[in-house]
Amino acid sequence: MTKYWISSETSIEIDSAEDNNVVHFSVDDKDVIVSNGQTIYEALQRQSGIGNIPALCYHPSVRPYGACRLCTVEVSEDGGKNFRFVASCLYPVKEGLVVKTNTERVRNLRKGIIELLLARCPNTKVLQELADEYGVEKPRFALGDHDCILCGLCVRACQEIIGKSAISLVNRGIYKEVAAPFYAYELGEECIGCGDCAFICPTGAIKMGENGKPELPRVKIPYAEIGAMASAAEG
Amino acid sequence: MVEQVRKLLDKRLKTPEELEKLRQSIISDKDTSRILISVCGGTGCRASGAEAVVDAFAEEIERLELQAKIEFKETGCHGFCERGPVVLIGPKKIFYQHVQPEDVPEIVAETVLQGKPIQRLLYTDPATNEEITYETDVPFYKRQTRLILGANGEIDPTDIEQYIAAGGYSALSKALFHMTPEKIISEVTDSGLRGRGGGGFPTGRKWQSCLKAKGDIKYVLCNADEGDPGAYQDRSILEGNPHSVIEGMIIGAYAIGSNNGYIYVRNEYPLAVERTIIALEQAMDYGFLGENILGSGFNFTITINKGGGAFVCGESSALIASLEGKIGEPKAKYTHMSEKGLWDKPSLLNNVKTWANVPLIVNKGADWYSKIGTKGSKGTMIFSLVGKINNSGLVEVPMGITLREMIYDIGGGIPGGKKFKAVQTGGPSGGCIPEEYLDTPVDFDELTKLGSMMGSGGMIVMDEDNCMVDVARYFIEFLKGESCGKCVPCREGLAKMSEILNRISHGQGKPEDIEVMTDLGEILNNGALCALGRSAANPVLSTIKYFKDEYLAHINDKKCPAGVCRELIEYSIDPDKCTGCGACVRACSTNAISGEKKEPHVINQGMCIKCGACYDTCKFDAVIKG
């Protein structure tokens, strides 16, 4: 009989017999037993209070993406000898895995990511709260004035849940942004105005406009201006 | 009738015996009395005018009606790009450099017809001041082991028969008829070949897991999305010897049981694309691709896919996304590609150079191959030696050669007697290695230990005139522009890093900047999604490690010791040396220099834009930079 934790307070004692449908692993020194085929983050969503993993680009209704990197944890596949950083929203649970969700190294990494995100979006509530939790004071970098953290949830929701793909992430690197097809200034017929993107947005960067279509967060870059000018000339 | 014509035109080889027969007939039909002229038609030589030289030779041969006496071909890259256009003549390979169309009639009349070398076109060894007649005696080539690149100078890449005559596709025939897939894989494993794209993963192990992976459809992929600034070896192989890559891929496909392959090549490489397409068509015509290859019952086709110009698409998961028609963004690789790759099917992705090594290993055996190189890294590696170096070009050397041999013996040292400062290896996300490590043997593990990497073999040499802060700034700018922007550490971290580096090089560095950049480096190393992000901080971290003094000089003293960062340098005139000749006054575009004739001049700092024109113009070294 082995003791397995099903929440931070409760444990059960069962035989850890060989079973392909479940995996046994440890999270922050607590043994857990979960069904196979999940990621670490998913599995811990159902084990309340075990592990402490923040995430901004995860949502149970869409496929994991691995963009915000806040859910990074340390895992060891050799019983705790060598650890490496992985994104828990993408890493599949494995038999015998050792997971550490809140070590100093992990906290430092998250702190750095929060600092970078806060520098991009200094007025975003969810980031300010995370900054408080992880002890990030004022970012050491020049501040931006964005709301969008480019987690891609709106795009994935529109594609995977609604099935419309009315919006997409365009450009690369620091020029990446959420945009309507062909950089149109406003969303057209392709958008059914369901509001799912605004609902799922973790930072509140997307708001529903008066025309019943979402207003996308605009990044001030030449491309966007060119697109806007083209649409304005057309309309 | 139609049937007969079709039969006559059908070049498909149906058995390995037919291949050998064809090879023998090509070799015996060849008129050995003809003198070979081979002009390098690689991109480097084309840039210095090789196409005009090729045309001049063709015209001259036609004018003198020498077709029966001369075998003339345009080949792929010979490697010594610094000296291009390069021409080789005759069986002993007389080596001519910097050949211009005007030289052609003389070369034909003197060298080809009378066997007399033309002195002014010969290479002079700067060390001994001796003229060298034959390619094999040129120090640049002498120290190399050109297993992969060697054939480049002998084969016309647009003619498959020349590849066949040089022994081409014999490895394929051996693999198909005399080896089992397991035997091929064990041979590749025993050879010790490691992925040449930069990762250095044991190739045999990759093949093995792909063979074991379940699935009826498997893919074989070739990564030719070479995008490192200054690196051009993959392009040169595809341009010079595309069949070696194709043959390697067919062998790999047979070994893992795949029937479909893709070559993902940058569209910015038009010559590589063109020659690969020709090679694929010819391989199809001769029955090396398609159905029932050489009568073995094995089918395999290769499709070429042109990349859209994103550096990150050289990363395996982004390459696959791009091949699938999606945005070229990397994905987490917690499940290996050998299990779930292209369209979630088991996929075997190797770099151009890795594929080109395969026919060699199959033909000559793992024992032979594993004797070359070091304990952990076998075979040869092709480096593109560029930057502040006398002999820029493609260099193929056994693993384990030291950086010093590479830079001084093959590369011929630093031009202008300047002092060596650092060598940057492994492309933009590699690191800068200082002089004290010049005796390090070059292989996968040693370079990683120094905080750099092998990458795809870029090697940029820097001298005392290079500012290491500026170098780091350049590479971070490049990576910032090429980051896909999916994950936070890479997108935001690189932007912030470039912000800080730009500040430092403008004289606005703060004391805490080094610490902030080190922190950012750690976030990138540990937190980024793909290999591009995880190694992106290397240029900064390695320069901070080895050249911290330069950072401190920029930040604390607001000085750029190498005199590169414009905002941190000042030009002034030494009154003792100035003769008042006025040359600098004429060179200055902002009228910042004034003074009486034959009296010492002065620079008005407010008007000076620090272009350096006066510094370059002054014959008396009177202009001081600092």
Chai-1 contact restraints between the chains, C-beta under 6 A:
chainA,res_idxA,chainB,res_idxB,connection_type,confidence,min_distance_angstrom,max_distance_angstrom,comment,restraint_id
A,G66,B,A332,contact,1.0,0.0,6.0,A-B,restraint_1
A,G66,B,L529,contact,1.0,0.0,6.0,A-B,restraint_2
A,A67,B,K486,contact,1.0,0.0,6.0,A-B,restraint_3
A,A67,B,C487,contact,1.0,0.0,6.0,A-B,restraint_4
A,C68,B,V488,contact,1.0,0.0,6.0,A-B,restraint_5
A,R69,B,C487,contact,1.0,0.0,6.0,A-B,restraint_6
A,R69,B,V488,contact,1.0,0.0,6.0,A-B,restraint_7
A,R69,B,P489,contact,1.0,0.0,6.0,A-B,restraint_8
A,R69,B,G527,contact,1.0,0.0,6.0,A-B,restraint_9
A,T72,B,G527,contact,1.0,0.0,6.0,A-B,restraint_10
A,F85,B,N526,contact,1.0,0.0,6.0,A-B,restraint_11
A,L90,B,A332,contact,1.0,0.0,6.0,A-B,restraint_12
A,L90,B,Y334,contact,1.0,0.0,6.0,A-B,restraint_13
A,Y91,B,Y334,contact,1.0,0.0,6.0,A-B,restraint_14
A,L109,B,N526,contact,1.0,0.0,6.0,A-B,restraint_15
A,L109,B,G527,contact,1.0,0.0,6.0,A-B,restraint_16
A,G112,B,I523,contact,1.0,0.0,6.0,A-B,restraint_17
A,I113,B,V488,contact,1.0,0.0,6.0,A-B,restraint_18
A,L116,B,V488,contact,1.0,0.0,6.0,A-B,restraint_19
A,L116,B,E492,contact,1.0,0.0,6.0,A-B,restraint_20
A,R120,B,E492,contact,1.0,0.0,6.0,A-B,restraint_21
A,R140,B,V516,contact,1.0,0.0,6.0,A-B,restraint_22
A,F141,B,K496,contact,1.0,0.0,6.0,A-B,restraint_23
A,R172,B,C484,contact,1.0,0.0,6.0,A-B,restraint_24
A,R172,B,G485,contact,1.0,0.0,6.0,A-B,restraint_25
A,G173,B,S483,contact,1.0,0.0,6.0,A-B,restraint_26
A,G173,B,G485,contact,1.0,0.0,6.0,A-B,restraint_27
A,G173,B,R491,contact,1.0,0.0,6.0,A-B,restraint_28
A,I174,B,A495,contact,1.0,0.0,6.0,A-B,restraint_29
A,K176,B,G485,contact,1.0,0.0,6.0,A-B,restraint_30
